[in-house]
Amino acid sequence: MPTHGSLTKAGKVRSQTPKIEPQPRTHLSPKRRTRANYTKRIIHAPRDERGGGRGQRF
């Protein structure tokens, strides 16, 4: 069975590609974003918006 190119050329393009450093992430990961939204909306919400004392006990 014929091969699609010789093994001596394997990885040729990747090794010739210049290395680019990754950009720093400017956004939170989905897990951290969800936790931040929960803290902002539920934990630090005013008492009247939380349901008037029902729900979570602090």
DSSP file (Angstrom, degrees, kcal/mol; ACC not computed):
  #  RESIDUE AA STRUCTURE BP1 BP2  ACC     N-H-->O    O-->H-N    N-H-->O    O-->H-N    TCO  KAPPA ALPHA  PHI   PSI    X-CA   Y-CA   Z-CA
    1    1 A M              0   0    0      0, 0.0     2,-0.0     0, 0.0     0, 0.0   0.000 360.0 360.0 360.0 129.2    0.0    0.0    0.0
    2    2 A P        -     0   0    0      0, 0.0     2,-0.2     0, 0.0     0, 0.0  -0.350 360.0-132.2 -72.7 153.0    1.5    3.4   -1.0
    3    3 A T        -     0   0    0     -2,-0.0     2,-1.2     1,-0.0     3,-0.1  -0.649  16.7-116.6-100.9 161.7    2.1    6.0    1.7
    4    4 A H  S    S-     0   0    0     -2,-0.2     2,-0.0     1,-0.2    -1,-0.0  -0.635  86.7 -27.1 -96.0  75.2    1.2    9.7    1.5
    5    5 A G  S    S-     0   0    0     -2,-1.2    -1,-0.2     5,-0.0     2,-0.1   0.032  86.8 -73.9  96.8 152.4    4.6   11.2    1.6
    6    6 A S    >   -     0   0    0      1,-0.1     3,-1.2    -3,-0.1     4,-0.1  -0.436  33.4-122.6 -81.7 156.2    7.8    9.9    3.1
    7    7 A L  G >  S+     0   0    0      1,-0.3     3,-1.2     2,-0.2    -1,-0.1   0.656 106.1  73.2 -71.8 -15.0    8.4    9.8    6.9
    8    8 A T  G 3  S+     0   0    0      1,-0.2    -1,-0.3     3,-0.0    -3,-0.0   0.738  97.1  49.6 -70.8 -19.6   11.5   11.9    6.4
    9    9 A K  G X  S+     0   0    0     -3,-1.2     3,-1.6     2,-0.0     4,-0.3   0.341  80.8 130.0 -97.7   6.8    9.3   14.9    5.7
   10   10 A A  T <  S+     0   0    0     -3,-1.2    -3,-0.0     1,-0.3    -5,-0.0  -0.403  77.6   9.2 -65.7 132.2    7.1   14.4    8.8
   11   11 A G  T 3> S+     0   0    0     -2,-0.1     4,-1.9     3,-0.0    -1,-0.3   0.618  85.9 133.8  77.6  14.1    6.7   17.6   10.8
   12   12 A K  H <> S+     0   0    0     -3,-1.6     4,-1.2     1,-0.2    -2,-0.1   0.932  70.6  43.7 -63.9 -47.7    8.4   19.8    8.2
   13   13 A V  H  > S+     0   0    0     -4,-0.3     4,-1.1     1,-0.2     3,-0.3   0.918 113.4  50.3 -68.0 -43.0    5.8   22.6    8.3
   14   14 A R  H  4 S+     0   0    0      1,-0.2     3,-0.5     2,-0.2    -1,-0.2   0.894 109.6  50.6 -64.7 -38.4    5.5   22.8   12.0
   15   15 A S  H  < S+     0   0    0     -4,-1.9    -1,-0.2     1,-0.2    -2,-0.2   0.770 111.2  49.3 -71.0 -23.2    9.2   22.9   12.6
   16   16 A Q  H  < S+     0   0    0     -4,-1.2    -1,-0.2    -3,-0.3    -2,-0.2   0.623  88.1 100.3 -88.5 -13.7    9.5   25.8   10.1
   17   17 A T  S  < S-     0   0    0     -4,-1.1     2,-0.1    -3,-0.5    -4,-0.0  -0.557  81.0-114.9 -75.1 131.5    6.7   27.9   11.6
   18   18 A P        -     0   0    0      0, 0.0     2,-0.4     0, 0.0    -1,-0.1  -0.380  29.6-111.9 -67.9 144.2    8.0   30.7   13.8
   19   19 A K        -     0   0    0     -2,-0.1     2,-0.5     1,-0.0     0, 0.0  -0.609  31.2-164.6 -77.8 129.1    7.1   30.4   17.5
   20   20 A I        -     0   0    0     -2,-0.4     3,-0.1     3,-0.0    -1,-0.0  -0.966  20.3-124.0-116.2 128.6    4.7   33.1   18.6
   21   21 A E        -     0   0    0     -2,-0.5     2,-0.1     1,-0.1     0, 0.0  -0.450  35.0-105.1 -69.9 142.0    4.3   33.7   22.4
   22   22 A P        -     0   0    0      0, 0.0    -1,-0.1     0, 0.0     3,-0.1  -0.371  33.0-113.7 -68.0 146.4    0.7   33.4   23.6
   23   23 A Q        -     0   0    0      1,-0.1     2,-0.1    -3,-0.1     3,-0.0  -0.526  37.2-101.5 -74.8 144.6   -1.2   36.6   24.4
   24   24 A P        -     0   0    0      0, 0.0     2,-0.2     0, 0.0    -1,-0.1  -0.427  41.4-107.0 -66.6 142.3   -2.1   37.1   28.1
   25   25 A R        -     0   0    0      1,-0.1     3,-0.0    -2,-0.1     0, 0.0  -0.503  31.0-173.4 -72.8 135.6   -5.7   36.3   28.8
   26   26 A T        +     0   0    0     -2,-0.2     2,-0.3     2,-0.1    -1,-0.1   0.426  63.4  60.2-108.4  -1.3   -7.9   39.3   29.4
   27   27 A H  S    S-     0   0    0      1,-0.0     2,-0.1     0, 0.0    -2,-0.0  -0.855  84.8-103.9-125.9 161.6  -11.1   37.5   30.5
   28   28 A L        -     0   0    0     -2,-0.3    -2,-0.1     1,-0.1    -1,-0.0  -0.448  40.3-103.2 -78.4 154.4  -12.0   35.1   33.3
   29   29 A S     >  -     0   0    0     -2,-0.1     4,-2.7     1,-0.1     5,-0.2  -0.390  39.8-104.0 -68.6 158.3  -12.5   31.4   32.6
   30   30 A P  H  > S+     0   0    0      0, 0.0     4,-2.3     0, 0.0     5,-0.2   0.862 120.8  51.8 -55.9 -37.9  -16.2   30.4   32.5
   31   31 A K  H  > S+     0   0    0      1,-0.2     4,-1.9     2,-0.2     5,-0.1   0.927 113.3  43.0 -66.0 -44.0  -16.0   28.8   36.0
   32   32 A R  H  > S+     0   0    0      2,-0.2     4,-2.3     1,-0.2    -1,-0.2   0.868 112.9  53.3 -69.7 -36.0  -14.6   32.0   37.6
   33   33 A R  H  X S+     0   0    0     -4,-2.7     4,-2.3     2,-0.2    -2,-0.2   0.909 109.0  49.0 -64.8 -41.7  -16.9   34.2   35.6
   34   34 A T  H  X S+     0   0    0     -4,-2.3     4,-2.3    -5,-0.2    -2,-0.2   0.914 112.2  48.3 -63.5 -42.9  -20.0   32.2   36.9
   35   35 A R  H  X S+     0   0    0     -4,-1.9     4,-2.4     2,-0.2    -2,-0.2   0.888 111.0  50.7 -64.7 -39.3  -18.7   32.4   40.5
   36   36 A A  H  X S+     0   0    0     -4,-2.3     4,-2.4     2,-0.2    -2,-0.2   0.904 110.4  49.3 -65.7 -40.8  -18.1   36.2   40.2
   37   37 A N  H  X S+     0   0    0     -4,-2.3     4,-3.0     2,-0.2     5,-0.3   0.912 110.6  50.8 -64.3 -41.5  -21.6   36.7   38.8
   38   38 A Y  H  X>S+     0   0    0     -4,-2.3     4,-2.7     1,-0.2     5,-1.3   0.926 111.9  47.1 -60.2 -45.6  -23.1   34.7   41.7
   39   39 A T  I  <>S+     0   0    0     -4,-2.4     5,-2.1     3,-0.2    -1,-0.2   0.912 116.2  44.4 -63.0 -42.3  -21.2   36.7   44.2
   40   40 A K  I  <5S+     0   0    0     -4,-2.4    -2,-0.2     3,-0.2    -1,-0.2   0.910 122.9  34.2 -69.6 -42.3  -22.2   40.0   42.6
   41   41 A R  I  <5S+     0   0    0     -4,-3.0    -2,-0.2    -5,-0.2    -3,-0.2   0.846 132.4  20.8 -86.0 -34.8  -25.9   39.1   42.1
   42   42 A I  I ><5S+     0   0    0     -4,-2.7     3,-0.6    -5,-0.3    -3,-0.2   0.889 125.4  39.4-102.6 -53.5  -26.8   37.0   45.1
   43   43 A I  I 3 <S+     0   0    0     -5,-1.3    -3,-0.2     1,-0.2    -4,-0.1   0.926 125.5  33.3 -69.8 -46.2  -24.3   37.5   47.9
   44   44 A H  T 3 <S+     0   0    0     -5,-2.1    -1,-0.2    -6,-0.2    -4,-0.1   0.214  90.1 119.6 -98.8  15.5  -23.8   41.3   47.6
   45   45 A A  S <  S-     0   0    0     -3,-0.6     5,-0.1    -6,-0.1    -4,-0.1  -0.481  74.9 -95.5 -75.8 151.2  -27.4   42.1   46.5
   46   46 A P    >>  -     0   0    0      0, 0.0     4,-1.0     0, 0.0     3,-0.6  -0.263  36.5-110.4 -60.8 155.7  -29.5   44.4   48.7
   47   47 A R  G >4>S+     0   0    0      1,-0.2     5,-1.5     2,-0.2     3,-0.7   0.877 115.8  53.7 -59.2 -41.2  -31.8   42.7   51.1
   48   48 A D  G >45S+     0   0    0      1,-0.2     3,-0.6     2,-0.2    -1,-0.2   0.818 108.5  49.8 -67.3 -29.1  -35.0   43.7   49.3
   49   49 A E  G <45S+     0   0    0     -3,-0.6    -1,-0.2     1,-0.2    -2,-0.2   0.664 101.4  64.9 -80.5 -15.9  -33.8   42.3   46.0
   50   50 A R  G <<5S-     0   0    0     -4,-1.0    -1,-0.2    -3,-0.7    -2,-0.2   0.531 129.8 -85.7 -83.8  -5.2  -32.8   39.0   47.7
   51   51 A G  T X 5 -     0   0    0     -3,-0.6     3,-0.9    -4,-0.4    -3,-0.2   0.618  66.9 -75.3 110.5  17.5  -36.5   38.2   48.5
   52   52 A G  T 3 <S-     0   0    0     -5,-1.5    -4,-0.2     1,-0.2     3,-0.1   0.862 101.8 -37.0  67.9  37.7  -37.0   40.0   51.8
   53   53 A G  T 3  S+     0   0    0     -6,-0.5    -1,-0.2     1,-0.4     2,-0.1   0.265 109.3 118.3 100.0 -12.7  -35.1   37.7   54.1
   54   54 A R    <   +     0   0    0     -3,-0.9     2,-0.5     3,-0.0    -1,-0.4  -0.473  61.8  24.3 -81.4 159.5  -36.1   34.4   52.4
   55   55 A G  S    S+     0   0    0     -2,-0.1    -4,-0.1    -3,-0.1     2,-0.0  -0.772 105.6  35.3  97.5-129.0  -33.5   32.1   50.9
   56   56 A Q        -     0   0    0     -2,-0.5     2,-0.5    -6,-0.2    -3,-0.0  -0.318  68.3-140.8 -69.1 143.6  -29.9   32.1   52.0
   57   57 A R              0   0    0      1,-0.1    -1,-0.1    -2,-0.0    -3,-0.0  -0.907 360.0 360.0-105.4 131.5  -29.1   32.7   55.6
   58   58 A F              0   0    0     -2,-0.5    -1,-0.1     0, 0.0    -2,-0.0   0.345 360.0 360.0-125.6 360.0  -26.1   34.9   56.4
